[in-house]
């Protein structure tokens, strides 16, 4: 029995939804451990499209338990809307198959407003957030003033906690020339939805310990990608949580010895949403082709993704930082029409060659990619399920990519459909 952590090895949007859904058929429990409703997964099952933001991917499958861990920040109204949306498509959601950590931090309306105020005021220096209040909610968590799920159970406690958090936010709002946020209306709204939220609430760390003792297979599902990690990503153009695999332990309340295998979802090229450095970005017709063929628009925001060649230097770096054991290579079929395909194997910064991306954001913006070129295969790989059946040039590209990043490729995705996957190594059965 193995417990598997799935993380994105790039800037997110690597196709985790399909891979997590594919793996969840073997898992008993699926745990979301960080992030908020700023990141989404798109699943396509029997031609039905499910767009998930807070709910773990396992929710669409029968006889699976889905968990939202303490490391996730939760907009309670967004969660209830998502539950209603998924129910309208015939999916059952109840306290037996969805568990919400009692210690999870809530995103409240003033968090969203603060996100918007800051982004608008930043001008050209904006980070490119999704304006959903994720960052301000994490700030309150670290500042020990946040409202958590458990606080909804006591009106007296909620009243006191709102006083604490609003004294902080209203001081900032006043300094920015904004009106103060009123407590009573928000308190009333929170108490109205409290029963709907609290019915899912449990001590997640305790439930996971029970599932471990029952030898259940647990799949830990990350959001975004390692390059958006607040410590290890392209700071300050990052998210507000730790997206590396070790966050699965802290974001759910299990020991690191609960993690047996780390799978890194890796796109066969590179994309990024929002601002920040992107050494291999293509602003030409090739970049447009990748965006069009790959349908590169955000699940949550519908923002167009920036596209570029596969950055082997960055992926190799994230694999080492996150302790990734194997990668699931996605969207290989998007490259089918290209005459030439490139992999970034180094950078040149101010005349010096680098085999990693330095932490300085100025260096990151100046990094010029050094490429290794490959011949394209100019034929369809869509739906191929055996490695031997891939075009010879596609096999060469994959083998060279695997060699450079120094990590084994465990599977290859050849279309958005769940079954169009070349399985090389099953993380749950090694």
LOKOLKOL-882402 format. One record per residue (C-alpha): residue number from 1; residue in one letter; x negated, y, z. Coordinates in Angstrom, 1 decimal, padded with zeros to 4 digits, always signed. Layout:
N
REC;NUM;A;X;Y;Z
...
END
This chain:
430
REC;1;X;+000.0;+000.0;+000.0
REC;2;X;-001.3;+003.4;-000.9
REC;3;X;-000.1;+007.0;-000.2
REC;4;X;-000.7;+009.3;-003.1
REC;5;X;-001.2;+013.1;-003.2
REC;6;X;-000.5;+014.8;-006.5
REC;7;X;-001.9;+018.3;-007.2
REC;8;X;-002.5;+020.4;-010.3
REC;9;X;-006.2;+020.7;-011.2
REC;10;X;-005.8;+024.0;-013.2
REC;11;X;-003.6;+027.1;-012.7
REC;12;X;-000.4;+025.1;-012.3
REC;13;X;+002.1;+024.2;-015.0
REC;14;X;+000.1;+021.0;-015.9
REC;15;X;+003.2;+018.9;-016.2
REC;16;X;+003.4;+017.6;-012.6
REC;17;X;+007.2;+017.2;-012.7
REC;18;X;+007.1;+014.4;-015.3
REC;19;X;+004.1;+012.6;-013.5
REC;20;X;+005.7;+012.9;-010.0
REC;21;X;+009.0;+011.6;-011.4
REC;22;X;+007.1;+008.7;-013.0
REC;23;X;+005.3;+007.9;-009.8
REC;24;X;+008.4;+008.4;-007.6
REC;25;X;+009.9;+005.2;-009.2
REC;26;X;+007.3;+003.3;-007.1
REC;27;X;+007.3;+005.6;-004.0
REC;28;X;+009.8;+005.4;-001.1
REC;29;X;+009.3;+008.9;+000.2
REC;30;X;+008.4;+012.1;-001.7
REC;31;X;+007.1;+015.0;+000.3
REC;32;X;+006.7;+018.6;-000.8
REC;33;X;+004.0;+020.2;+001.4
REC;34;X;+003.3;+023.8;+000.3
REC;35;X;+004.5;+026.8;-001.8
REC;36;X;+008.0;+028.0;-002.2
REC;37;X;+010.6;+028.5;-004.9
REC;38;X;+008.0;+030.4;-007.0
REC;39;X;+006.8;+027.2;-008.6
REC;40;X;+009.1;+024.8;-010.5
REC;41;X;+009.1;+021.3;-012.0
REC;42;X;+011.1;+020.3;-015.1
REC;43;X;+012.2;+016.7;-015.3
REC;44;X;+013.9;+015.1;-018.3
REC;45;X;+015.7;+011.9;-017.5
REC;46;X;+018.1;+010.3;-019.9
REC;47;X;+018.2;+013.6;-021.8
REC;48;X;+019.4;+015.5;-018.7
REC;49;X;+017.1;+018.4;-017.8
REC;50;X;+016.5;+019.1;-014.1
REC;51;X;+014.7;+022.2;-013.0
REC;52;X;+013.5;+021.9;-009.5
REC;53;X;+012.0;+024.7;-007.4
REC;54;X;+012.2;+023.7;-003.7
REC;55;X;+013.6;+020.2;-003.8
REC;56;X;+011.0;+017.4;-004.2
REC;57;X;+011.1;+015.6;-007.6
REC;58;X;+012.3;+012.4;-005.9
REC;59;X;+015.7;+013.9;-005.2
REC;60;X;+017.0;+012.9;-008.6
REC;61;X;+016.4;+009.2;-007.9
REC;62;X;+018.6;+006.9;-005.9
REC;63;X;+017.3;+005.2;-002.7
REC;64;X;+014.5;+007.7;-002.3
REC;65;X;+013.9;+010.0;+000.7
REC;66;X;+012.8;+013.6;-000.1
REC;67;X;+011.1;+015.8;+002.4
REC;68;X;+010.3;+019.5;+002.5
REC;69;X;+007.4;+019.9;+004.9
REC;70;X;+006.4;+022.6;+007.3
REC;71;X;+003.9;+024.0;+004.9
REC;72;X;+006.6;+025.2;+002.5
REC;73;X;+008.2;+028.6;+002.8
REC;74;X;+012.0;+028.4;+002.2
REC;75;X;+014.5;+030.9;+001.0
REC;76;X;+017.6;+029.3;+002.6
REC;77;X;+020.0;+030.7;+000.0
REC;78;X;+017.9;+029.6;-002.9
REC;79;X;+017.7;+026.1;-001.3
REC;80;X;+021.5;+025.9;-001.0
REC;81;X;+022.0;+027.1;-004.5
REC;82;X;+019.5;+024.5;-005.8
REC;83;X;+021.3;+021.8;-003.9
REC;84;X;+024.6;+022.9;-005.4
REC;85;X;+023.0;+023.0;-008.9
REC;86;X;+021.6;+019.5;-008.6
REC;87;X;+024.9;+018.1;-007.2
REC;88;X;+026.7;+019.5;-010.3
REC;89;X;+024.6;+017.2;-012.4
REC;90;X;+025.7;+014.1;-010.4
REC;91;X;+022.8;+013.9;-007.9
REC;92;X;+023.7;+013.0;-004.4
REC;93;X;+022.1;+015.3;-001.7
REC;94;X;+022.7;+014.6;+002.0
REC;95;X;+020.8;+014.4;+005.3
REC;96;X;+020.0;+010.7;+004.6
REC;97;X;+018.0;+011.5;+001.5
REC;98;X;+016.8;+015.1;+002.2
REC;99;X;+014.8;+016.1;+005.3
REC;100;X;+013.8;+019.6;+006.0
REC;101;X;+011.0;+020.4;+008.5
REC;102;X;+012.3;+022.3;+011.6
REC;103;X;+009.0;+024.2;+011.6
REC;104;X;+009.2;+025.5;+008.0
REC;105;X;+009.1;+029.3;+007.7
REC;106;X;+012.1;+031.1;+006.1
REC;107;X;+011.8;+033.7;+003.3
REC;108;X;+014.2;+036.5;+004.0
REC;109;X;+015.5;+039.4;+001.9
REC;110;X;+013.0;+041.9;+003.2
REC;111;X;+010.2;+039.6;+002.1
REC;112;X;+011.4;+039.7;-001.5
REC;113;X;+011.8;+043.5;-001.3
REC;114;X;+008.3;+043.9;+000.1
REC;115;X;+006.9;+041.7;-002.8
REC;116;X;+008.6;+043.9;-005.3
REC;117;X;+007.5;+047.2;-003.6
REC;118;X;+003.9;+046.1;-003.6
REC;119;X;+003.8;+044.8;-007.1
REC;120;X;+005.4;+048.0;-008.5
REC;121;X;+003.1;+050.2;-006.5
REC;122;X;+000.0;+048.3;-007.6
REC;123;X;+000.2;+049.3;-011.3
REC;124;X;-002.7;+047.8;-013.3
REC;125;X;-004.0;+046.2;-010.1
REC;126;X;-000.9;+044.0;-009.7
REC;127;X;-001.4;+040.3;-008.9
REC;128;X;+001.4;+039.0;-011.1
REC;129;X;+003.5;+037.4;-008.3
REC;130;X;+006.9;+036.0;-009.1
REC;131;X;+008.5;+038.6;-006.7
REC;132;X;+010.2;+036.0;-004.7
REC;133;X;+008.8;+036.9;-001.3
REC;134;X;+006.3;+034.1;-001.0
REC;135;X;+003.3;+036.1;+000.0
REC;136;X;+005.0;+038.3;+002.6
REC;137;X;+006.6;+035.2;+004.2
REC;138;X;+003.2;+033.5;+004.5
REC;139;X;+001.8;+036.8;+006.0
REC;140;X;+004.5;+036.7;+008.7
REC;141;X;+003.7;+033.0;+009.4
REC;142;X;+000.1;+033.8;+009.9
REC;143;X;+001.0;+036.9;+011.9
REC;144;X;+003.1;+034.7;+014.2
REC;145;X;+006.3;+036.7;+013.7
REC;146;X;+008.1;+034.5;+011.1
REC;147;X;+011.7;+033.1;+011.4
REC;148;X;+011.6;+029.3;+011.2
REC;149;X;+014.3;+026.8;+010.5
REC;150;X;+014.6;+025.9;+014.2
REC;151;X;+015.3;+029.5;+015.1
REC;152;X;+018.7;+029.2;+013.3
REC;153;X;+019.9;+026.9;+016.1
REC;154;X;+020.1;+029.7;+018.7
REC;155;X;+021.7;+033.1;+018.2
REC;156;X;+019.9;+034.5;+021.2
REC;157;X;+016.5;+033.3;+019.9
REC;158;X;+017.2;+034.4;+016.4
REC;159;X;+018.1;+037.9;+017.6
REC;160;X;+014.8;+038.2;+019.4
REC;161;X;+012.8;+036.8;+016.5
REC;162;X;+014.4;+039.3;+014.1
REC;163;X;+013.5;+042.2;+016.4
REC;164;X;+009.8;+041.1;+016.3
REC;165;X;+009.6;+040.6;+012.5
REC;166;X;+011.6;+043.7;+011.6
REC;167;X;+009.6;+046.0;+013.9
REC;168;X;+006.6;+045.1;+011.7
REC;169;X;+008.4;+045.4;+008.3
REC;170;X;+010.3;+048.5;+009.1
REC;171;X;+007.1;+050.3;+010.1
REC;172;X;+005.6;+049.5;+006.7
REC;173;X;+008.8;+050.4;+004.9
REC;174;X;+008.9;+053.8;+006.7
REC;175;X;+005.3;+054.4;+005.7
REC;176;X;+006.1;+053.7;+002.1
REC;177;X;+009.1;+056.0;+002.2
REC;178;X;+011.7;+053.1;+002.1
REC;179;X;+014.8;+052.8;+004.2
REC;180;X;+014.6;+050.6;+007.3
REC;181;X;+016.1;+047.1;+007.1
REC;182;X;+019.2;+046.6;+009.3
REC;183;X;+019.2;+043.5;+011.5
REC;184;X;+022.9;+042.8;+012.2
REC;185;X;+024.0;+042.1;+008.6
REC;186;X;+021.1;+039.7;+008.1
REC;187;X;+021.7;+038.0;+011.4
REC;188;X;+025.3;+037.4;+010.5
REC;189;X;+024.4;+036.0;+007.1
REC;190;X;+021.8;+033.6;+008.6
REC;191;X;+024.2;+032.4;+011.3
REC;192;X;+026.8;+031.7;+008.6
REC;193;X;+024.5;+029.4;+006.6
REC;194;X;+022.8;+027.9;+009.7
REC;195;X;+024.9;+024.8;+009.9
REC;196;X;+024.3;+024.0;+006.2
REC;197;X;+020.5;+024.3;+006.7
REC;198;X;+020.2;+022.7;+010.1
REC;199;X;+022.0;+019.5;+009.1
REC;200;X;+018.9;+018.6;+007.1
REC;201;X;+016.4;+019.7;+009.8
REC;202;X;+014.2;+017.1;+011.6
REC;203;X;+010.7;+016.8;+013.0
REC;204;X;+009.0;+015.8;+009.7
REC;205;X;+005.7;+014.7;+011.3
REC;206;X;+007.7;+012.2;+013.4
REC;207;X;+009.6;+010.9;+010.4
REC;208;X;+006.5;+010.4;+008.3
REC;209;X;+004.9;+008.5;+011.2
REC;210;X;+007.9;+006.2;+011.2
REC;211;X;+007.7;+005.7;+007.5
REC;212;X;+004.0;+004.8;+007.8
REC;213;X;+004.8;+002.2;+010.4
REC;214;X;+007.4;+000.8;+008.0
REC;215;X;+004.7;+000.5;+005.3
REC;216;X;+006.7;+002.8;+003.0
REC;217;X;+004.9;+004.3;+000.0
REC;218;X;+004.6;+008.1;+000.4
REC;219;X;+004.1;+010.5;-002.5
REC;220;X;+002.9;+014.0;-001.5
REC;221;X;+003.8;+016.6;-004.1
REC;222;X;+001.9;+019.8;-004.5
REC;223;X;+003.0;+023.0;-006.2
REC;224;X;+000.9;+025.3;-008.5
REC;225;X;-002.7;+024.3;-009.0
REC;226;X;-006.1;+024.3;-007.3
REC;227;X;-007.2;+027.4;-009.1
REC;228;X;-004.4;+029.3;-007.4
REC;229;X;-005.5;+028.1;-003.9
REC;230;X;-005.9;+031.1;-001.6
REC;231;X;-009.4;+030.0;-000.6
REC;232;X;-010.7;+028.2;-003.6
REC;233;X;-008.9;+029.8;-006.5
REC;234;X;-009.5;+032.9;-008.6
REC;235;X;-009.0;+035.3;-005.6
REC;236;X;-007.2;+037.7;-005.4
REC;237;X;-005.1;+036.4;-008.3
REC;238;X;-003.9;+033.4;-006.4
REC;239;X;-000.9;+032.2;-004.5
REC;240;X;-000.5;+032.6;-000.7
REC;241;X;-001.0;+029.0;+000.3
REC;242;X;-003.7;+026.3;+000.1
REC;243;X;-002.9;+024.2;-003.0
REC;244;X;-005.7;+021.6;-002.5
REC;245;X;-005.0;+018.0;-001.7
REC;246;X;-005.9;+018.3;+002.0
REC;247;X;-003.0;+020.6;+002.5
REC;248;X;-000.7;+017.5;+002.2
REC;249;X;-001.8;+016.6;+005.8
REC;250;X;-001.3;+020.1;+007.4
REC;251;X;+001.7;+020.9;+005.3
REC;252;X;+003.6;+017.8;+006.4
REC;253;X;+002.1;+016.9;+009.8
REC;254;X;+000.3;+013.6;+009.0
REC;255;X;-003.3;+012.8;+009.5
REC;256;X;-005.8;+012.9;+006.6
REC;257;X;-006.2;+009.2;+007.0
REC;258;X;-002.6;+008.9;+005.6
REC;259;X;-004.0;+009.9;+002.2
REC;260;X;-005.3;+007.0;+000.1
REC;261;X;-005.5;+008.5;-003.4
REC;262;X;-005.5;+011.9;-004.9
REC;263;X;-004.2;+012.4;-008.5
REC;264;X;-005.0;+015.6;-010.3
REC;265;X;-002.6;+016.5;-013.1
REC;266;X;-004.6;+018.0;-015.9
REC;267;X;-003.4;+019.6;-019.1
REC;268;X;-005.3;+018.7;-022.3
REC;269;X;-005.8;+022.4;-022.8
REC;270;X;-005.5;+025.4;-020.3
REC;271;X;-002.6;+027.7;-019.5
REC;272;X;-002.1;+030.5;-016.9
REC;273;X;+000.9;+032.6;-015.9
REC;274;X;+000.4;+036.1;-014.6
REC;275;X;-002.7;+038.2;-014.1
REC;276;X;-006.3;+037.2;-013.5
REC;277;X;-009.4;+035.9;-015.2
REC;278;X;-009.1;+033.2;-017.9
REC;279;X;-012.5;+032.5;-019.6
REC;280;X;-011.1;+030.2;-022.4
REC;281;X;-008.0;+032.3;-023.2
REC;282;X;-007.0;+032.4;-026.9
REC;283;X;-005.2;+035.5;-028.2
REC;284;X;-005.2;+034.3;-031.8
REC;285;X;-003.1;+032.0;-033.9
REC;286;X;-004.5;+028.9;-032.1
REC;287;X;-003.3;+030.3;-028.8
REC;288;X;+000.1;+031.0;-030.3
REC;289;X;+000.3;+027.4;-031.7
REC;290;X;-000.5;+025.9;-028.3
REC;291;X;+002.2;+028.1;-026.7
REC;292;X;+004.8;+027.2;-029.3
REC;293;X;+004.1;+023.4;-029.5
REC;294;X;+003.7;+023.2;-025.7
REC;295;X;+006.8;+025.3;-025.0
REC;296;X;+004.7;+027.3;-022.6
REC;297;X;+007.2;+029.2;-020.6
REC;298;X;+007.5;+029.2;-016.8
REC;299;X;+010.2;+026.9;-015.3
REC;300;X;+011.1;+029.5;-012.7
REC;301;X;+010.4;+032.9;-014.3
REC;302;X;+010.6;+032.0;-018.0
REC;303;X;+007.4;+034.1;-018.4
REC;304;X;+005.2;+033.3;-021.4
REC;305;X;+002.1;+031.4;-020.4
REC;306;X;-001.4;+032.4;-021.6
REC;307;X;-003.0;+029.6;-023.5
REC;308;X;-006.6;+028.6;-024.1
REC;309;X;-009.1;+025.7;-024.7
REC;310;X;-009.7;+023.0;-022.1
REC;311;X;-012.1;+024.4;-019.4
REC;312;X;-014.2;+021.5;-018.4
REC;313;X;-016.3;+023.6;-016.0
REC;314;X;-013.3;+024.7;-014.0
REC;315;X;-011.6;+021.3;-013.9
REC;316;X;-014.8;+019.6;-012.8
REC;317;X;-015.0;+022.2;-010.1
REC;318;X;-011.5;+021.8;-008.8
REC;319;X;-011.8;+018.0;-008.9
REC;320;X;-014.7;+018.2;-006.5
REC;321;X;-013.1;+020.8;-004.2
REC;322;X;-009.9;+018.8;-003.9
REC;323;X;-011.4;+015.3;-003.7
REC;324;X;-009.5;+014.1;-006.8
REC;325;X;-009.9;+010.4;-007.5
REC;326;X;-008.3;+010.3;-011.0
REC;327;X;-006.5;+012.6;-013.4
REC;328;X;-003.3;+012.3;-015.3
REC;329;X;-004.0;+014.0;-018.7
REC;330;X;-000.8;+015.7;-020.0
REC;331;X;+000.3;+017.3;-023.3
REC;332;X;-002.2;+015.5;-025.5
REC;333;X;+000.3;+015.6;-028.3
REC;334;X;+000.3;+019.5;-028.4
REC;335;X;-003.2;+019.3;-030.0
REC;336;X;-002.1;+017.0;-032.8
REC;337;X;-002.1;+019.6;-035.6
REC;338;X;-005.5;+021.3;-034.9
REC;339;X;-008.4;+021.0;-037.2
REC;340;X;-010.9;+021.6;-034.4
REC;341;X;-010.7;+021.3;-030.7
REC;342;X;-013.0;+022.8;-028.1
REC;343;X;-014.1;+022.1;-024.5
REC;344;X;-015.8;+024.7;-022.4
REC;345;X;-019.0;+023.2;-020.9
REC;346;X;-020.6;+026.2;-019.4
REC;347;X;-020.4;+030.0;-019.0
REC;348;X;-022.7;+032.9;-019.9
REC;349;X;-022.5;+035.8;-017.4
REC;350;X;-024.8;+038.8;-017.9
REC;351;X;-027.2;+036.7;-019.9
REC;352;X;-027.3;+033.9;-017.4
REC;353;X;-025.9;+030.4;-017.9
REC;354;X;-023.6;+028.9;-015.2
REC;355;X;-022.3;+025.4;-014.8
REC;356;X;-019.6;+026.6;-012.3
REC;357;X;-017.3;+029.6;-011.9
REC;358;X;-018.7;+032.1;-009.4
REC;359;X;-016.5;+033.4;-006.6
REC;360;X;-016.9;+037.0;-007.6
REC;361;X;-013.9;+038.2;-009.5
REC;362;X;-016.1;+040.6;-011.5
REC;363;X;-018.2;+037.7;-012.7
REC;364;X;-015.1;+035.7;-013.4
REC;365;X;-013.7;+038.4;-015.7
REC;366;X;-017.1;+038.6;-017.5
REC;367;X;-017.6;+034.8;-018.0
REC;368;X;-018.0;+033.9;-021.6
REC;369;X;-017.3;+030.3;-022.5
REC;370;X;-019.9;+028.0;-024.1
REC;371;X;-018.1;+025.4;-026.1
REC;372;X;-018.6;+021.9;-027.4
REC;373;X;-016.5;+021.3;-030.6
REC;374;X;-014.6;+018.2;-031.7
REC;375;X;-012.9;+017.2;-034.9
REC;376;X;-009.1;+017.2;-034.6
REC;377;X;-007.1;+014.0;-035.4
REC;378;X;-004.4;+015.7;-037.5
REC;379;X;-001.8;+013.0;-036.8
REC;380;X;+001.0;+012.5;-034.3
REC;381;X;+000.3;+011.0;-030.9
REC;382;X;+003.9;+011.4;-029.7
REC;383;X;+005.2;+008.4;-027.9
REC;384;X;+002.0;+006.3;-028.1
REC;385;X;+001.8;+004.0;-025.0
REC;386;X;-001.5;+002.2;-025.6
REC;387;X;-005.0;+003.9;-025.6
REC;388;X;-006.1;+001.7;-028.5
REC;389;X;-003.4;+003.0;-030.7
REC;390;X;-004.5;+006.6;-030.4
REC;391;X;-006.3;+008.2;-033.4
REC;392;X;-010.1;+007.7;-033.2
REC;393;X;-010.8;+011.4;-032.9
REC;394;X;-008.3;+011.7;-030.0
REC;395;X;-010.1;+008.8;-028.2
REC;396;X;-013.4;+010.5;-028.7
REC;397;X;-012.0;+013.8;-027.3
REC;398;X;-010.6;+012.0;-024.2
REC;399;X;-013.8;+010.0;-023.6
REC;400;X;-016.0;+013.1;-023.8
REC;401;X;-013.6;+015.0;-021.5
REC;402;X;-013.7;+012.2;-019.0
REC;403;X;-017.5;+012.0;-019.1
REC;404;X;-017.9;+015.7;-018.6
REC;405;X;-015.5;+016.2;-015.6
REC;406;X;-017.0;+013.1;-013.9
REC;407;X;-013.6;+011.7;-013.0
REC;408;X;-011.7;+008.8;-014.4
REC;409;X;-008.5;+009.4;-016.4
REC;410;X;-005.8;+007.3;-014.9
REC;411;X;-003.0;+008.1;-017.4
REC;412;X;-002.3;+010.1;-020.6
REC;413;X;+001.0;+011.8;-021.4
REC;414;X;+002.1;+011.9;-025.0
REC;415;X;+005.5;+013.7;-024.8
REC;416;X;+007.8;+015.2;-022.1
REC;417;X;+009.7;+011.9;-021.9
REC;418;X;+008.9;+009.9;-018.8
REC;419;X;+008.1;+006.7;-020.6
REC;420;X;+005.8;+008.2;-023.2
REC;421;X;+002.7;+007.6;-021.0
REC;422;X;-000.4;+005.6;-021.4
REC;423;X;-001.1;+003.9;-018.1
REC;424;X;-004.7;+003.2;-017.4
REC;425;X;-004.8;+003.0;-013.6
REC;426;X;-001.8;+002.9;-011.3
REC;427;X;-002.6;+005.0;-008.1
REC;428;X;-000.1;+003.0;-006.0
REC;429;X;-001.6;-000.4;-006.9
REC;430;X;-005.4;-000.2;-007.0
END
